[in-house]
Amino acid sequence: MADFDYIIVGSGINALVAAALLGKKGKRVLVLERSEEAGGCLRSAEVTAPGFVHDVMATTMVLFLTSPAYGALAKDLEARGLEFAHADLPTGVLRPDGSSVILSKDRQRNIATFEARAAGDGHAFDREMNLLGADAAFLFSLLGGALWSGTTFNTIARQGWSKGLRKLAAWFGSALTPARGYLETTYSSEATRAFWAPWVLHCGLAPESAYSAEMLKVVGFAIELAGCPIVKGGAGNLVKAFERLITDQGGDIRTGTDVAGILAGPRNRAAGVRLTTGETIAAAAGVVCSMTPHQLYGRLLADWPQPMPADVRDGVKRYRYGKGNMQIHYALSAPPRWKGDPDLAKVALLHLTPGLDGVSRASNECERGLLPAEPTVCVGQPASLDPSRAPDGQSILWLQLPEAPRFIKGDALGEIAAPADGRWTGEIRERYADRIEAMLARHIENFDAIKLARRAYSPLDLEAMNMNLVGGDPYGGFCGIDQFFLWRPFKSSVNHRTHVEGLYHIGASTHPGPGLAGGSGFLLASSLR
């Protein structure tokens, strides 16, 4: 008899959500993690200097806080130590000339902020957020629901009945609008457009990508509602809360445990896993894999007794990854003094960019394999929300570069020589980090005086920490329209089932895609009995 009902391979946010929800249903769950600690992209550590706690990868928890998964698990996680730190000024943009735009969680303040940049921009913002709010139930059911289901079909049918088919078709057409066209026809101010443009990068898109405008509006709606919260004490505390919940429910989590393959049972149903050590573990109900398609189909099913269906084989072959990501962390002896608006010191997540054209240019350079001349820099200020992240009176900065090429073909500035094999090296990482640091220092009065230590992670470093970050891609694969929604990961995919009975696929590579909402884990666990 199997010791567990379900075995979950991987321990990122989707795996943890699935394990916790299955545990609430009384299922015995085993989570297996290849690394020495659970959490996937949720990891906190003192990577610069003692006493400075950095979220090494993911940090902003707005998608989790507003997700159905959190709604179902909030009390359980909070009872096991989970707390969030919030900021009244969640995000903003800072341009090279020192001008800035800051978003608050107060609608009237935001209207005034945008209106001050250009007459009509504030009212346009209010109108757009109200329109999205009116469609929120329908929109979020598509973004986060099981697409191949009677529920979604009925939701679309009801929408078509109430709006009329022509208006419903118009709605879908508008939802596919690229961010550039939307921003240029909705807002007059370059500063307002600059505020919005970087957020497409957090969706794995570019300003010219289809449906990127809709994602901008979704992000703006969510951030104004819930801000950009972080986990008190570090993102690792969310993982610890999940670990306590899963074990309290009778489940188990094993780290440092690498799975080599899926066991075939009667009628070629997934019956458990085989570890690289040779140990086998049985699962009575099924196996859930939170990983990229290449890891699941190319590695864990490599020795499966039945041939892979042609549509799956073709899907694996054609599956693509997106832009890489780079992280830079700073330990500071004092909080940064930003030039310009003093409120910049209170912003949780700040983008440095020239604007819409700057984001477009840097994104295009990255996609062509170039180190961007002036990349978009996302700057998190965790200690301004959560003082426990640094010793008294000191601070940290969390930097994300969402336009880092997976393979380097050149440098848009012509300063850094491309390696022959295209792979990141320690020298290239540090030289490129110097470029970013120079951008940062131009905006902070006391930067040279307060800098204590820096730790940078190239796309190659991030993949070494988490094999699912292929080439440093934090989104589990390219997020363009042809590889998203109904077509994620493959054109033939149906929810989170695979061609193997009892084997399920979740994670950023599956619908509803990347982010910390735990969406695929929630959808799968909700459907299993």
LINGI-V641779 format. One record per pair of residues at least 24 apart in sequence whose ideal C-beta (glycine too) atoms are under 7 Angstrom apart, sorted by the first residue. I is the first residue (numbers start at 1). J is the second residue. If there is no record, write none. Layout:
i:j
I:J
I:J
This chain:
i:j
2:272
2:282
2:283
2:284
3:282
4:28
4:29
4:30
4:283
4:284
5:29
5:283
5:284
5:285
6:283
6:285
6:286
6:288
7:32
7:272
7:273
7:281
7:283
7:287
8:288
8:290
9:259
9:273
9:287
9:289
9:290
9:291
10:40
10:289
10:290
10:291
10:507
11:38
11:39
11:40
11:253
12:40
12:41
12:290
12:507
13:40
13:42
13:516
13:518
14:290
14:506
14:507
14:518
14:520
14:521
15:290
15:506
15:521
16:242
17:69
17:518
17:521
17:522
17:525
18:288
18:506
18:521
18:524
18:525
19:246
19:251
20:73
20:242
20:245
20:246
21:72
21:522
21:525
21:526
22:525
22:528
23:246
23:249
23:250
23:251
24:249
28:250
28:251
29:246
29:251
30:251
30:252
30:254
30:281
31:246
31:251
31:253
32:254
32:257
32:259
32:273
33:253
33:254
33:255
33:257
34:257
34:258
35:255
36:255
36:256
37:255
38:239
38:243
38:253
38:255
39:236
39:239
40:466
41:466
41:474
42:235
42:236
42:238
42:239
43:235
43:236
44:234
44:235
44:236
47:329
47:455
48:329
48:330
48:331
48:453
48:454
48:455
49:331
49:452
49:453
51:390
51:391
52:331
52:390
52:396
53:233
53:234
53:389
54:329
54:396
54:398
55:234
55:235
55:382
55:398
56:327
57:327
57:462
58:235
58:516
59:230
59:235
59:380
59:382
59:398
60:228
60:230
60:349
61:229
61:230
61:231
61:516
62:222
62:223
62:226
62:227
62:228
62:229
63:515
63:516
63:517
64:516
64:517
64:518
65:226
65:229
66:222
66:225
66:226
67:517
67:518
67:519
68:144
68:522
69:517
69:518
69:521
69:522
76:245
77:241
77:242
77:245
80:241
80:244
80:245
81:237
81:240
81:241
82:231
82:237
82:238
82:241
83:232
84:229
84:230
84:231
84:232
85:229
85:230
85:232
85:385
85:386
86:227
86:229
86:385
87:227
87:228
87:346
87:348
87:384
87:385
89:343
89:346
89:347
89:348
90:223
90:227
90:228
90:348
90:349
91:223
91:228
91:347
91:348
91:349
91:350
92:344
92:347
92:350
93:194
93:195
93:198
93:351
93:353
94:344
94:350
94:352
94:443
95:194
95:353
95:354
95:355
96:354
98:339
98:340
99:191
100:340
100:341
100:344
101:191
101:192
101:195
102:341
102:343
102:347
103:223
103:224
105:224
105:227
107:224
110:224
114:192
117:189
117:191
117:192
118:188
118:189
118:192
120:188
121:187
121:188
121:189
121:192
124:186
124:187
128:186
128:217
129:220
129:221
129:224
132:217
132:221
133:221
143:512
144:512
144:517
144:519
146:495
146:523
146:527
147:485
147:486
147:511
148:494
148:495
175:211
175:214
176:210
176:211
177:213
178:207
178:208
178:209
178:210
178:212
178:213
179:207
179:212
179:213
179:216
180:207
180:208
180:356
180:360
182:213
183:356
190:355
193:355
193:356
194:353
194:355
194:356
197:353
197:355
197:356
197:359
198:351
198:353
198:359
198:376
198:378
201:359
201:363
201:376
201:402
201:403
202:402
203:479
204:322
204:475
204:479
204:514
205:479
206:360
206:363
207:356
207:359
207:360
208:360
209:480
210:481
211:481
227:348
228:348
228:349
230:382
230:385
230:386
232:386
232:388
233:388
259:300
261:300
261:302
261:303
262:287
262:300
262:301
262:304
262:503
264:304
264:305
268:305
268:306
269:501
269:502
270:500
270:501
270:502
270:503
286:502
286:503
286:504
287:502
287:503
288:504
288:506
288:524
289:505
290:506
290:507
291:468
291:507
292:468
292:470
292:476
292:477
292:509
293:319
293:489
293:509
294:319
295:467
295:468
296:505
309:499
311:490
311:492
312:490
312:492
312:499
315:489
315:490
315:491
315:492
319:477
319:489
320:477
320:478
320:483
321:406
321:470
321:471
321:473
321:477
321:478
322:473
322:475
322:477
322:478
322:479
323:366
323:367
323:402
323:403
323:404
323:473
324:404
324:405
324:406
324:459
324:471
324:472
324:473
325:400
325:401
325:402
325:404
325:459
325:462
325:472
325:473
325:474
326:401
326:404
326:457
326:458
326:459
326:472
327:399
327:400
327:457
327:462
328:399
328:433
328:436
328:454
328:456
329:396
329:398
329:455
330:396
330:397
330:451
330:454
331:396
331:452
331:453
332:394
332:395
332:396
332:397
332:450
332:451
332:452
333:394
333:450
333:452
334:393
334:394
334:395
334:446
334:450
335:395
336:395
336:444
336:446
336:447
336:450
337:444
337:445
337:446
338:443
338:444
339:443
339:445
345:384
346:384
347:381
348:380
348:381
348:385
349:378
349:380
350:379
351:376
351:378
352:377
352:379
352:439
352:443
362:403
363:403
365:412
366:403
366:404
366:405
368:409
369:405
369:407
369:408
369:409
369:410
370:405
370:409
370:410
370:411
370:412
371:405
371:408
371:411
371:412
371:416
371:432
372:403
372:412
373:412
373:413
375:401
375:403
376:402
376:403
377:401
377:436
377:439
377:440
378:402
399:436
401:436
404:459
404:472
406:459
406:471
406:472
406:473
407:471
423:460
424:458
424:459
424:460
429:456
429:458
430:456
468:507
474:514
475:508
475:514
476:507
476:508
476:509
476:514
477:509
479:513
479:514
484:513
485:511
488:513
496:520
496:523
496:524
